Amino acid sequence: MPLTAPRVVDDAFYDELTIHTDDARGLVEVSGAHVPTVVIARSPDAPINRFVPIGSREPADLIMTVGEAVADLRPGKGKWTRGSYRVDLTADGKRYRFKPNSIATSQLIRDGKKVFEPSMDDEDGDFLVQWLVNRDDTEPADAAIGYALAVAFRTGAMSLFSMLLSGAEMAGPG
């Protein structure tokens, strides 16, 4: 989904969520009647990395709020390994990790428990979300955080082996 317009998604546990994005300002906001508002914003004077939807993976260039509280957001560098695309954060005393687990999907883990698995289509921004726990085992922030991270950093990543194999195929016979 291009970072340009509001979009409404219907979440299985938390009903309608509105996702506002602004590519030029580097802003993602997720809100809904049953979730805290989550905002991820890029600093206006930060250099823009065109390979990252929010425009940066540098912690100093990003600020995230969950409700009124500032979260400690620490994206990985996003280089050679799938694990380098992880995003760690602490919000309201809870530790979250958003990490790719396949070429198309990521997982949101809260305090060591896998809770949410989104996949987002890069072309039209459609979401496919699988909750990995029962509704009673979720928190409203889980949904807003998960969707915001999916939009800001996208879902999925190739493994190092897949990248090497893809590179070898592109090189062709010698």
N, C-alpha and C positions, 0 to 999 in steps of 0.2 A: 504494500500500500504506500503510495507516495505520501510524504509527510506534508500534506496540504489542506486537508479538510476534516470536518467532524464525521464520525461514523458511529452507528449504534450497533452493538452486538447483543445477542440474547444469550446470556450465560445460564447454564442448567441449574446452578445453585443460587445465583444472585440477580437473576432477571436482567433487565436492560442496563447495559453499561454504555456510556458515551465516551468515545475516544476522540479528543481534540488533538490535532497535530499542526505544527507550523515549521516547515522545513527551513525557512529563512532565519527564524529565530532559534531553531534547535530546541523545540518544545514538544513534549508529549504530556497530555493530561488525561487521566481516566477517572470518571466519576459515575455515580449511580445512587439510587435511593437507599441501597442497603450496604454500601461500601464507603470507606473513607476516600476522599479525593487524593489521588497520587499524581505528583508532577515530577517529571524529569526535565531539567533545563540545562542547556549548554551556555556557558559564559559568552556574552556577546563579543568579547575580544579574543576568544580562543581560536586558534587555527582550525580550519575545517578539514576533517578527514572524510573525503567523499565516499569511502568504502564502508562507513558506519552511518546508519540512518540518522542517529541523533547528532552525528558530526564529530564525535570524539569518544575515545576510550580512556582518556586521561582523567583520573579522579579529580584533579585540581580544576578541571574545566567543566565539571558537572555538579549539579546540586539536585537532590531528590528530597521531596517531602511526602510524608504519609500523614494525611490529616494536616495538622498544624506543626507536626514534629519533623525536624530535619533528620533524614536517614544517613547513615555512613555508607556511601556507595563506592565500591571498589571493583571496576571492571578489569578483567584480565587483558593482556596486550592484544590477543586475537591474532596470533601469528601462525605457526606451523602445526600445532597439535590442536585437536578438538577441545581439550581441556583448557587451552589458553583463551578460549572464547567465553569462559565462565564469567559470571558477574556475582560478586559477593556483596551483601549488604546487611546492616543491622538496623532494625526499625522497631521501636517500642520494646526494646529488650529481647527481641527475637532475631535469630540469625537465619538469613536466607541465602541460598545459592541457586542461581539460574544457570543451567549448563546444558549445552547440546548433548543429546544422547543418540542422535542419528544424523543423517544428512538433512533431514527435514524437521525434526522435532527437538524440543528442549524440555527440561524438567525444572520445576520450581520445588526446591527442598526447603522446608522450614524446620529448624532445630533438628536436623538429621532425618526428617520424615518426608518422603516424596509425596507431594500433595496435588500437583497440577502439571499437566503435560500439554503444552500448546504446539500447534503447527500453524504457520501463517503463510499464505500464498503471497509471494512477492509481487505478482502482477496486479491483483485486484484487492489484496488485503483481507481476504476471507480467512476466518479462523476456524480451525478444528481443534476443540479442546476436550481433553479427557481428564476428568477428576479422578485421582488415584486413591481417594479415600471417601468415606461416607460424608454426607453433608454435615453431620454433627462433629466431625473431626476437622472441619475447616474453620477459618476465621475470615471475616469480610475483607481484611487487608490482603489475604492470599490472592483473591481474584484481581483486585485492582493492581497489586504489585506485579502479578504474573502477566497481565495484559500489557501494562506499561513497559515492562522489560522486553516483552516480545516485539513491541512496536519500535522501541528505541534501539534495540540491538539485533533484532530478527531472531528467528528460531533455526536450530540445526546448524551443523558445520560438517565439512568433510573430515574424515580421519586422515592422518599423515599417510597411511598406506594408500588410501583412495587418491590423495593428491599426487603421490608418486606414480601410481598406476596411470592416472589421467595424463600426467606429464609424459610418461613413456609412450602412451598411445598417440599423443599429439606429435611426438618426435618421429614416429613411424620407423619403418625399416631403414637402416643406415646405409 
